[in-house]
Amino acid sequence: MKTTTAPLRWILARRWRAFLAMGLSFFVFGACSLNLFFLLKANTALIVDYGWMALTDGGAAQLLELLVTGYVSMIAYLVFKACEYSLVHWLIDDKKAAHAADDKEIDT
């Protein structure tokens, strides 16, 4: 069962839009996930070491921001993979059609 949202269908309808969206999502994924694991490790170490005081001094807000950044990074990765899938299938289908046309010309 295929379920895609309207904006994703609009992007995937044209190859150039899918290619641009793939490039943009690649950069968003890279920017969001660059230091994510190191920052999460440092934030959790701060909370473990200082407990409630670290949470009230902004550790909880930073942890929430890091989790949101992780989810944004994951969404960007999923958009990248959807665009990649679409472009690869267009490329393979075009090659199959070209090979079928070549085979048809050889047979005649």
Secondary structure, DSSP 8 states (H G I E B T S, - for coil): -----HHHHHHHTSHHHHHHHHHHHHHHHHHHHSSHHHHHHHHHHHHHHHTHHHIIIIIHHHHHHHHHHHHHHHHHHHHHHHHHHHHHHHHHHHHHHHHHHHHHHHH-
